[in-house]
Amino acid sequence: MDKTIENYISANKNRFFEELFSLIQIPSVSAHKHRQQEIQLCAQRWQEILLESGADHANILTTDGNPVVFATKLINPSYPTILVYGHYDVMPAEPLELWTSEPFEPEIRDGKIFARGADDDKGQSFMHAKAFEYLVKTNQLKCNVKFLLEGEEEIGSPSLEKFCIENKEMLQCDTILVSDTSMLSIDTPSITTGLRGLAYWQIEVTSASRDLHSGIFGGAVANPIMELTKLLSQLTDSDGRITIPHFYDVVEDVSDYERALIAKIPFDEEEYKKNLNIKVVSGEKGYSTIERTGIRPALDICGIWGGYTGEGSKTVLPSKAYAKLSARLVPHQRQEKIAKLVSDYLISIASKNIDIQITYLHGAESYVCPIDSKEYRAAEAAYAKVFGKKPLPVRRGGSIGVIPIFEKVLNVKPVLMGFGLESDAIHSPNENFPVELFFKGIETIIRFYNEICN
């Protein structure tokens, strides 16, 4: 680490942790409607942090949903402008009993910060604020900077596209920086060059008008849980291929050359299985694990419930059963079209003994970042200086709904400078973020500014 930067981080690290923890301690769970007060508090805390870090202005702006925090530091109109995007909302912490420590009371142990949002995305967004602070206080900032922090990313950013369209001029920029992705490992830096899209549904299956006694009615009335599981079992075949007609119509076959490049990405399957405590990997036949999670679509049941699940027994034939279903999409697959394909297919194969209702909750388009742009080259050089080796370009399986929105509305290709690891357990109990990467992330972002603005 550069000695000047290292000294600054060392001198301020306790303050950095205190400020970050003040964000993490606010349970800003966007999926929980009763958390509106916490959402507002977190937006206000971000406003304070950005002003303290050197922003000229920081405002909390309304949307059709949760507010966004928008801050600016405008030095010279002739200088390039960087827009930093992050999100302050987090996933629910449940199941709480699986956490080693309280999810909203951050702890540092084993060289990691443990808490909900430590990585995704409070920790990673906070690195940008502190890199910006360093550049401002050392008079090294040679570009204009804008910050956009939203509060709905974990529920699909439903309000942000309209906000971006209505505020297009305010958001104008030359470069967009996002840290909401991961690297291959601490020793193998990588830059995310692609994200899969997303489509997400809730399914409701109804049989009778009320729960029934399973002794009196069992065998005579359709069981909605059994009917639902029959439906879901028909979505993939024994080779892991999705069975929905026309689902693969626009999915490109990746060239042998690109697959050969993917095969060079370091990947230890045994270590992968060990870390996840699984016996075997699974998925679409004919593809590697990295290919399955990066360049191929996937379909998963994210939740299923119905009937009696309490202690002891209750001989009931339930009236309803529910499931949540998600699809990860690759370039050219449009989420709205896939949403209709899946809904139509489920309705077509549903038993006449039940009523089925499918609600499309949200989705996102896929994204691919060019690796020959000046922005990507600047990020590549920044990682190389901090980590001592050139980062690998890697497509990732997750989705960030706003990324393709930025591309469409602002006509700018975002650069995904993530510093998390797959072992950080984002969206899961015991989410964490290595302190080493927290510090290295700050320096890498500083290096990026030096590369792109000089």
N, C-alpha and C positions, 0 to 999 in steps of 0.2 A: 504494500500500500504506500502511496505517496506520503512522505513524512508530514507535509503540511496538512493534508487531508486527515491523515492518521492522528495527528496531534489535536486537530479540531474535534474529531469524533471522540477521542479519548477524554478530552476535557469536558465534553458535553454529553457523554453517553448516559449518565444517570438522568439528566434532564430529558433526553430523547426517550428513555424508557418510561419516565413518568408521564410524558405527553401522550405517547402511544397507549399506555395503559389507561389513561383517562378516556380515550376513544373506545377501547375494548370493553371497558366496564359498563358501557351503555349498551344494553341488549337491543340493538336496532334490527330486529327480525322483521323483514318486510312481509313474510308469509303470515305473520300473526297480526290480525287487524287491531287487536287490543294494545299493540305496541306503538301507536301513533305518537304518544308523548315522547317515547324514547327515540323515535325517528327524528322528531324535531330537536331534541336535545343533542343528538349526534351531529346533526347539520350545524347547530349553533357552535358546538365544540370545534368542528372543522373550520368554521368561519374564523374563530379566534386563533386557531393554530396557523392558518394561512396568513393572517394579518401579522401575527408575531414573527412569522418566518420571512416577512419582507414584502408581501403583496401590497400594492397601493390601495386596492379596493377588494373587498370580499362581501358578496351579497348572497342571501338565501332567496332563491327565486321559486315561485310557485309553478307547478305543472298540473296536469289533470290528476296526478297521483301524489307521490311523495316529492318533497322539494329537492331542488338541486342547489349545490353550493358553487358559485362561480366567482373566481378571483382573477385579478390581472396585475401584471407588472409590465408597463409599457415604457420602454427606454427610448426608442427611436423608431419612428414609422418606417424608416428605410431598412431596419434590421429584420431578419427573419423572425417569425412567430411560431413558438412551440405551444401546442395545446396538450396538457396532461390530463388524462382521464383516469378516474378510479371510481369505486363505489363504496359507500359507507354502510350499506345494509349487509346483513349476514344471514346465513342459513339458521334454521332452528337448531338448538343444541341437543334436543332429544335424540336418543334415550339418555337421560341424565345419569342413570345409575352406572353407565359404562365409562364415565369420566373419572380419571384419577384425581383431578382437582376440579374446583368449581369453574364452569366454562366461561363465566364472565368476571372471574377474579384471576387475572393473568399471573402465572408463576414462571420463573426462570429456573430450570433444572436440566441437568445433563447437556448444557450448552444450547438449550432451546427455549423459546417462549411458548408456553402452553396456554391456549385460550381460543375460544371461538372468535375468528377474525384475525388471529395472529398472522396468518398468511393471507387468507382470502377475505377481504382485500385491504383491511385496515393496515396491516403491517407493510404490505407492498406499496400501497398508496402513500403511506407516511414517509417512506424512503425518499420519494420525490420532493416532499415538502422540506426535508432536511438537506437534500442535495441543493435545492433552490436556495435555502437559507444560507448555506455555505458560500455559494456563488455571489449572493447579494452582499453578505457581510465582508467578503474579501474583495469586493469590487471586480469580480471576474465575469459577471454576467454580460454577455455580448449579444443577447437576443431578447425579444419580447416573450413573455410567458403568460399563458392562461391556464387556469385549473378548472376542471369540471368534475365535480363529485356528485354522483346520483345515488338515490336511495331505493332503487327498484331492480337492480341487476339480477338478484337472486329469484325474482319472479318474472323475468323475461323482458325487463325494461319497457313495459307497455306504454309509458307516457313520453319516452325520450325522443322518439322519432318526430312526433308533433312538435316538441320543444325545440329540436334542432332545426326543423323547417321554419318555425316562427322566428327563430333567433339566428338564422344562418349568417347574417352579417356580423353579429357579435362574436360568433364562433370561428370566423375566418382565420385560417392559419396556414402555415407551410408544412408543418410536421405534427403528427399526433403520436404521443408516447403513451403506452399502456403497460402497466406491470400487474397482470392478473393471470399469468401463466407460469409454467415451471421449466426447470432445466433437467437434463438427463441425470446429473449428479454434481456434487460439489467439485469433483475432479474433472468432470466432462461438461463444460458449459455449452449451452445450446440456445438458439433463438427460435421461437415458434414462428413458423412461416405459413401455417394454415390451421384453420379451425373447422370442425364439422358444424353443420347446422343442427337445428333442433326442432322437433315437433312433439307436443305433449297433450295427452287426452285424459279425461276421466270417464270411466264407463260405469253405468248403473244398470243393473239387471234386476227386474222385478218379476215375481211369480204371483203369489196370492196377495190379497189386500192387507193382510196382517200376518204376523208370525203364527205358525200352526204347531199343534202337538204332533211330534214326530211319530208317536205310536198310532195315533188315530189317522193321520194323513200321509205318513211316510210310505212311499211306493205308489201313491195315487196322484200326488201333486208334484210338479217339477221343483227340484231344489235349485234355487238360483246360484248358490255357490258352486255346485257341481256343473251347472250349465255354463257358468262363467269360466271355470277352469277348462272345460272342453273347448270353448271358444279360443281362449288364450293359447292352448296347446297346439292350435292349428296355424299359428302365426309364423312358425319356423319349422324346417324339416330336420331330418336326422343329420344333415351335413351343415347345419347352422345357417342355412340360407333362408332368407325371408320369403314367405310364400305368397305375399300379396301381389296380385296381378299388376304388371306394369311398374312395380316398385323400382326395378333396376333399369328402366328404359333409357335413362340419360346418364347412368353411372359409367364413367369412362374406365376402360381397362388401362391401368398404368403401364407404361412402356417397360420393357425388360431392363433398359438402361436405368430408369428411375428406381425400379425394384432392386437393382444391383446396388445403387447408392444407399437405399434404405437398409439393405443387408449389412452395410458397413457400420451402421450405428451400433455402438457398444450395447450389448444386451445379454445379460446372464439369466437365462430362463430358470435355472435352479434357484438363484438368489431371488428372483421375482416371485416364485412359488413360495419360497421360505418366508419372505416378507409378508405375504398375504395369507400364509397358513393354508394354502390350497394344495391338493394332491396333483392336479393336472390343469393345464390351461385349456380353454375351449373357445369355440367360435367358428366362423365360416371356414369350411374345409378348403385347403389349398393356399392359405395365407398365414403369414407369421403373426405373432402377437403385436408387433409394432405396426404391421400393415392393417391388422384388424381394428386397431384403435386410432389409426391416422388417416388411411386412405379408403377405407371401406365403411359402408353404412352399418348401423346396428339397430336392433329393436329390443327393448327391455321392459319387463313389468317392474315398476318402481314401488308398487304397493298393492295389497289386496286385503279386503276385510269383509266381514259380514257375520251374522249369527251371533252366538254366545261365545265369548272368549274369557269370561271371568273365572273365578276360582270354582272348583267343583264341576258338577254336571248340570245341564239344563237340556232336557230332551225337546228341542225346538227345531222346527223346520222354518228357517228364516224367510221373511218376505222379500228381502233385498240382499244384493251382494254388489260390491264395488271393487274397482281396480283403477290404478293409475298407470299409464303406458307412455313410454317415451321412445322416440326414434332419433338417432344421430345421423345426420345427412351429409353427403359429400357434394363437391361443386356440381352445379347444374340441377341438383334436386331442390325444387322450391317447396318451402315448408307448407304453403297453403294448398298446393296440389297434393302433396303427400298426405296432408291432413284429411282431404276428401277421399283419397284412395283407401286409406286405412279404415275410415268410418264406413264407407260404402261396403268394403269387404266384410267387416264384422257384422254389419246388418244383414248382408246376403247369406252368411253362414249360420246366423243365429237360429236357434230352435223356435218353432212356432209356439212352444209352451211358455215362452217368456216375452216380456217387453224389454227392449234395450234402448237406452238413451246414452248418446255419446256427446260429450262436451269438449270442444277444443279449447284448451286453456291458454296456451301461448306457444310461440315458436321463434326461431331465428334462422337467418340464412348462413351459409358457410362463407369462408373467407380464405383467400390465398394472397400472401405478401410476396412481391418480387424480391429477389435476392441480389439484384444488380442496381438498385436505387442508391442514391447518395445517403439516404437516411439509414438504409440497412447497412451499408458499408461503414457508416459512422458508428452504429451500434456494434457491428462486428469488431471494429478496431478498439472500441471501449472495453468490450469483454476480454479481448486478447491482452490488453495492457494490465488488466486487474487480475485475471485468472491465469495468465501465463501461457495461454493457448487459444487458438482460433475457435470460436464457437461453431457447433454444427447446426445447420438448418434442419428443423424437425417439424413435421406436421403433427398437431395434437388432436386428441379426440373430443375435447370439450367444446363448449360454445360460449360466445360472449355476444349477446344480441346487438349491442350498440356498434360493434366493429363494422359490419356491413352497412349499417345505417350511416356511419361517418363517411364511408366510401361513396355511398349513393348521394347523400345530401351535401357534403362538403367537398367531394371529389378529391379526397386525400386518403392515401393508403396508410393506415396506422402501422407503427412498428411495435411489436409485442416483446418488450424487454422484461420477461419474467425471471424471478429468482427463487421460486418455490421448488420443492421436490415432491415427487409422488408420495414419499414417506411422510409428508406433512399432514396427511389425513384430513384434508379440507373436506367439508360437508359431513365429517364423521366425528365421533367422540375423540377427544384428545388431539384436536387440531394443534399443530405446532409450527414453528418457524425457527430454523437455526440462527443463532445470534451471529455466527460468522457470515452467513449470507445476508443478513440484515445490514451489516456494516459494509460488506463487499458490494451490495446493491447500491448503497449510497454513493460509493466511490465510482462505480461503473456509470451511474447516471450523470455524475459530475463530468466524467471523461467524455460521455456522449455530447454534452453541451460544448465542451472544448473542441471536439471533432467537427460538429455540425455548424458551429457559429464562428469559427476562425478561418 
